[in-house]
Amino acid sequence: MPISKSDDDHPAVHWEKVKDIISEAIEKAGCKPQPVWEGGAHDIIQAKILQNIYENTVVVCDLSTRNPNVMLEIGMRLTTKKPTLLIAEEGTPLPFDTGIIQTEFYDPRLEYRTTQAFIEKLSAQILEKLNAYKADEYHPYLEAFEFETVEPSRVTVSSEERLTELISQMDTIVSKATSLSKVPTENANALNPYATSRPDEDILHALIGASKKRTASDSVKDHGILSKYMKNDISVGDAICHEKFGMGIVSDVVGNKLDVNFNEVGPKRVLSDYVKTV
C-alpha cells in the first residue's frame, strides 16, 4: 500500500489510518498483520519487501491512487500463485489487467459505520482464501489463463545408422572427385556442358550394375546386364545406362568411343574411357 503523501487528499496520516483498518481485518481473521516493508532478515527495505511478497501466505494490496510501486509489487505477487486480495477506495479506476480480480472497496472518508462493514467483509475474504489455500482448493490469477507452447521434437538415430549415412555421403564425394581427377586434358571439354568442340560426344559415367548397396546379380535380374559389363568389356548389342541419356543399346564401338541408340534421345556418341562400374 502507499505509505507517504500522494496528494492533498491522501497525506501520510491517511495511509496510517488505512493500515490500521487493514490490520484489524487481518487480526479478525485470526492472522498476524505484517507490512511488507517490515520484518525479514534483510537490512535493505527492497529486499524485505520482496521476501515478504514471495513468502507470506496471504497478501492484501491497496490499489488506491494506483501507486507505481504497489502496481509492480502486485504483479510480482500474482506470479507466486498464493492468495492475493485487492482493495481500493471507492472511485479508484481499476487497471485493465486486474479488473477481473475481485476487489473490495472502502469509504475514502473512513467513516466509522462503512469502515466497520468493510472490515467484516475483508476479514471474511481473508479467511476464505486462507482456508482454500490450505485445502489445496485455491485457484490463483494465472490459472485463469492457458498458454499453448510448441516444443521441437527429438528424433533418435542409432550411432550405426548415422555412421552408415556419413560413410555413404563420403563415398559419393570421393567417387565424383576420382572421376574428375582421371579426365585427360585433351578430353576436358567433355565435362563442360558449354563445350562445342565435340557436341556429339559425352562422358559415360556409369553402367547399370551393382551399386554400393546392390549386388551384380540384382542388376542382372533387374536390367538383364551380364557380369562382363562390370569389367568394361563392352561390345555391340550391350545394354548400358548413361547419367544424362538413360538406357541404350551399343550399335558400334570405335576405339574409345561408343555409338549408342538411346531409348529417349536417339543415337549419340559417347566416350568409354571413363566408364565406371558401380
N, C-alpha and C positions, 0 to 999 in steps of 0.2 A: 504494500500500500504506500501512497505518498506519505512523507513524514515532515516535509518542510513546506513553507508557504508556497501555494500555487498561484493565488491571486487574492484580491481583497476579500472575496467570499470564502476563501479557503486558507486561512492563516495556519501556522503550525499548531496553535492550540485547538483548532477544529479537528485536526487529524489525531490529536491525543484523545479527544472525546470519542472519535470513531473507533480508535484502537481499544478503548475501554469497553465499548459496546460489543465489539467482535470477541474480545476476551471473555466477556460474561456469557455469550452464547456458547463458546467453546467449553467453558467450565460446566455449563448447564448440561452439556452432552457427556460429561464425565471425562473430559480430556484436559490436558495441560496446555495452555496457550504459550507460544514462543515466537516472537517476531523473528523473521528470517535473518535480521541483521544482528541478532544476539546469540550468545552461546557458541558452541562449536570449538574446535581445537586450533583455530587459526587466529592470528593477530590481525590479518588483513580483512577488512569488512567484506570485500567482494568474495573472498574465499569462504567466509562464514555464510554469506547469502547462498552461494552455490551449493555448499554442503547441505544446508537445511532444505533447499528446494528439492534436492535429489533424495534425501534420506527421510524426511518427515513423512509420516503415514498419510496425513491429510493436510492439505494446504487451502487456506481461504485467501482469495485475491480480490482486492478492491479496484475496479476499473474506473472509478470516478476520476474525472479530468483527463483520462486516458494518458496517464504519465508514461513517458517512453521507457523508463527503467522497469516499471511494472509490466508493460506490454512484453518486453523482452523476457522477463522472468516467467511470465505466464506461458510463453511459448516453450521455454526450456522445461517447465514443469509438466506440460502436456505430453512431452516425449517420454516421461517416466511411466506413463500408464497407471499412475496412482491417483486416488480420489482428489479431485480439484474442484472447489466450489467458487463460483464467481458471484460477487456482489457489486452494487454500484448505487450511487444516489439517484433518485428519480430524475429523469430528464437527460441522463447520460446517453448519448448516441453510441450504440454498441458497434464495435468493429465487425466487418463482414465475416471474417474467419471464425469469430467466437459467437456470432449471432445465433448459431444453432445450439449452443450450450445453455442450459437453464441458468438464469441469473436472478438473484433475489435483490429487490430494490428497497432502499431505506429513505426515510424523510430527510432531506438535506438540512432541515431546521433542527433535526434531532429532538423533535417534540416527544414528550415522555410516553404518551399512550401509543403512538405509532411506532416508536422505538421499541417498546416492550413487545409489541406484536411481531416486530421484525426479529427480535432476539429469540422468541419462541420458534419462529419459522426456520431461522438459520440453525438453531440448535437441533431441531428435528432432522434437518437436511444432513448435518454433520454425522449424527448418529446413524442415519440410514445408509449413507455412503460407507461409513466405517464398518458397519456390520456386513454389508455386501462384500466389501473387500476381504474381510476376514474369512467369509464363507466361499471365497473364490467365485463370486457371482457378480462382481463389479464389471461394468462394460465401459472402458475408457474412451476418450475422444477419438483417438486414432483408430479404434476398432470399427468406427463407422465408415471407414474408407478401405477399399481394396485396390491393390496395385498389382497388375499382371506384368511379370517380367519374363523375358526370354533369355535362356542361357544356352550358350553354344554346346552342341552335343559332342561327345567324345567317341571316336572310333578306335577300337583296339586292334592292332595288327601285330601278329607274331614277328619275332626277330627274323625267322626263316623266310617269311613272306616278304618282309621289307628288303632283306639281303638279295633274295631272288630278283625282285623288281630292279634294284640298283645294278646288279650284275647284268641283267638284260639290257638296261639302258647303256651301260658302258660298252657292252658287246656291239650294240648298234653304232655307237660313236666310233669305236675302233675300226669296224668294218668299213664305214664311209671314209675314214681317214686313210686306211690302207688302199682302198680303191683309187682315191685321188692321187696318192703318192706314187702309184705304179703306171700312171699315164705318161707315155713318151712325149717329148717336146713336140715332135712332128705331128702328133695327134691331139695336141692340147686344145685345138679349136673344136674338137668333137664334144668337149664339155661345155662349150659356150653356146647357149641357146640362140645367140645372135650371130654366130659364125656363118659365113656364106661361102667359104671355100669349097666345102663338100656337103651341100644341103641334103644329098641323098644318103648320107651315112650318119649313123648314130652309134652310141655305145650300148652293147648288150650287157646289162648289168647282172642279170641273173637268169638262171634256168629254173623251171619249176622242179623242185627237188626237196630234199629233206631240210626243213628249217631247223633251228636250234632246239625246237620243241617237237619236231616231227622226224619220222624215220623215212628212209628211202622207199621202204615198202608201202608206206602211207601214200607217198606221192605217186608211185606206180599204180596203186589201186584207184586213186582219185583222178589221175590225169593220163594214165597209160604211158608213162615215160619210163624207158628202160634204164637200168642202173649204169649203162655205159655212158649216159649223159653226165653222170657225176664225174667222169674223167675228161670232160671236154672233148670227147670223141664224137664230133658232130658230123653228120652226113646228110645227103639229100633224103627228104622224106621224114626227117626227125621233127617232132613237135617241140617247140620252145616257147618260152614266155618272156616278153620284154616289158620293162617297167612302164614305158611310155605307150607302146603299141599293142600290148596284150598278147594273146595266143596267136601262133602262126606255124606254118609248115615250111621247112627249108627246101627251096627249089634249086639252089645251086651253091656250090662252095668254091670261091675263087681266092686262093691264098688265105689271108686272114679275114676275108670278107664273106658275108653270108647274104644271099638273096633269099628273102623270106616273104611268103604270101600271108600277111596278117589278116585275121578274120574281120577286123574292124576297119583298118585303113588301107588294105590292099598291099601290093608289093612294095617292099622297102629294102634298101641295102644297109646292113649294119656290120659293125666290126666285131669279130670274135676274139680279138686279142685280150679283151677284158671281161670275158665271160666268167662269172663267178658261180660256183656251186655252193648252195646254201642249205 
